[in-house]
Structure formats: structure tokens, C-alpha cells
């Protein structure tokens, strides 16, 4: 994710906290002791994921006038190819609280890669992507987010092989008789 401008707004923080079911007043009440301690409403730990909505190219964000895969099987008629990769972990390292009124930018780069042997899936390839959230203007590092994805060897082999025609699958009611 690359974001040129991620404005952190109190209402956005409040709605995010409500969506995750966290009633901590530091996320919605500027007069709460925790918010007063930091000079503003602060963001919950996973709030940084909301920054993806400010990346015009992120796959989870719909683009007006373009087919979008969405969260259903094929809600808009758009299709996508599966890479077999899984979002395995997400870590957030806060260098200071994210406060309402902050304007952040992101810098993203590759992190470590490693492999592990799996009993059922063969070799699993792990890849880190590191996103640094910095304060616009000063460049102060506010949050370092590390996303770990895992790609099973089977998916790597399948993506390297030529695509084969898939045989049609009969409905379950026709498979047994």
C-alpha cells in the first residue's frame, strides 16, 4: 500500500472503533483521560488498515465505473485469479499514538523472506511487506506495520504450470445418482 495522504480524522477513528466493537472512550471522547493525555482522540491499534482506503490502487477498494470483485463470489461480474497466497499475520509497532488531526504518508518495502516445510502443503514461502506510516511534513515515523503472507509450494507450482481446462463439475444433486 502506498498512500500519499492519509488524514486521520476523529469521526473516522470513532466509526472504526464502533465497527470493531471497542467502546474505549479514548477513541471517541476527546475529554476522556486517555485522549486528554495525548491531546486528541487516539486511534485503535489496527486502525492503520483503514489507510488502504486512501490508496487508489489497493485491490479491496472499489473503483467507480469499473467491475470489482468485492466480498462475494462474483458480485459485479468481475473475476480474479487466485495466487494461492494467504495473509498470515499483521504486526503493528507504534512509535507514538496515532492522533486525530495527524496526516500520514506511507513508504512500503520488502522485508524478510523464509521457507518452512509443511507436512501437508510442501514448502511454504513466507514474505514480509513493511509499511512505514510517517507524519506528513516532518517525516516522523509513527507506525511500522509488517504484513506476512504465505505462499504454499503447491500454489507456486500451479502458477508456473500452463493453465489446463477445468472439467465441469456436476451439481451435488447429480453426483450421487
N, C-alpha and C positions, 0 to 999 in steps of 0.2 A: 504494500500500500504506500502510495506516495501522495501526500497532501500538502499543497502549498499554503493553505489557510484553514485551520480548524478552530473556529471560535467556540469557546466553552461558555455556555450561557446557563444561568440559574434555572430557567424553565426546562432546558434540555436535561440538566442533571436531575431535577425533580421527576420528570417523566421517566427517565431511565431507572431511577431508584424505585419508582412505583411499579414499573414493568418487571423488575426482578424481585419485587416483594420485600424491599428493605425499608422499614419505617424510620431509620436513623434520622433524627431531626437535623443533623449536620448536612444532610443532602437536600433539605427543603426550607429550613428556617434560618434566615441569616442572624436571628437573635439567639439561636441556641448557643450554649457554651462552646461547643466544638467549632462551630462556624465563626463565632467571635474570636476564638483563639487564632484562627488563620486569616481573619479579616474578610471572609466571604464564605458563601456556601461552598463546600468541597465536593468532589466527585467520588463515587464509589470505586473500589479497586478495579473492576472490569469495565468501567466507563470508556476506557480508551478504544474499545472495539467500536464504539459509536462513531469514531473518526472515519471509519470506512465510508460513511455516507457523504463525506466531503471529497472522496477520490472518484473522479468521473469515470475511471476505467475499472473499478472494482466489480467483480462478477456478480456480487449479491445485490448490487444497486440497479434497479430498472432504468432503462434509457427511454425517454419519451419517444414514441413513434417507432421503436424497434422491438421485435419479438424478444421476450425474456423468458428464461426457463422457470424462474420463480421457485416456489417451495413445493409445488405439486409435481406430478409426473411430467405432464406437458401442458400446463395451463394456457399458454399463449400459442401453442403450436411450435414453439422453438425447441430444438433438440440440442443436446450437448454430448460430447464424448467423455466417457469416464477414463480418468488416468489411473484409477485404482489407488490413488494416494488418499491418505486419511489425515485429518487434522488431529494429531495425537495429544499435544499439550500446548498450553499457553501460560507463559510466566510474565509477571509484571514486576519490575523493580522501580519503586518510587524514590526519586531523589529529593522530592518535596511534594506536598499535596497539590493536586490539580484544583484550582480555584475558579469559580465563576468570574468571568472577566478576562481570563487568560486567552491568548490567541497563540495556538501552537502550529508548528510545521513538523513534517516528518522527513526523516532520512532513513532509507532502508538498505540493508546489505546482507549478504550471505554470512551465515555463521558456520558452526562446525558441521561435519558430516561423519557418519559412522554406520557400521553394519552390525547386525546381530543375527545369529542363526535361530530360526524358529522351528519347533517340532512339526508344525503343520503347514506353515507357509513358506518354507525355504528360507532364503536370506531376506532379511528386512533391512532396507536402506533408510536411515534417518537423516533428515536435513533440517537445519535451523535457518530461520529468517529472522533477522533482528531489525526492529523498527525503533528508532530513537525519536521521541517526541521532544521538541525543543521550543522554547519560548521565542515567538517571532520578535525580531528586532535585536534581542540580546544574544540569542543562540544558547541560552542556559538550558542544560539537559534537565528535563523534568521527569520523564519516564523512559525506561528501556523495556520494550516488550520483545519477548523471544517466543516465536511460534515454532513448534516442532511438528513436522509432518513425516509420515512413514509411508514408504512405497514397498509393497511386497514384491519379491523377485518375480512371482507369477505375473504381476501387472507389467513389470519391465519386459519380460519375455513376450507377453501378449502384444504389447505396444510395438515391439520390434518386428513381430511376425506380420506377413501380409494379411490383410483382412479377409476372412473367409465368409462365405454366405451363411447366414444363420438359418437353420431349419425351422420352419414354422412349428409352433407349439400348440397342440390342441387344447381347448378349454378343459379344465379339470373334470367336468361332467362327461367328457368324451374319452378321457384317458383310461378309465377302468371299465369300460364296457359299453 
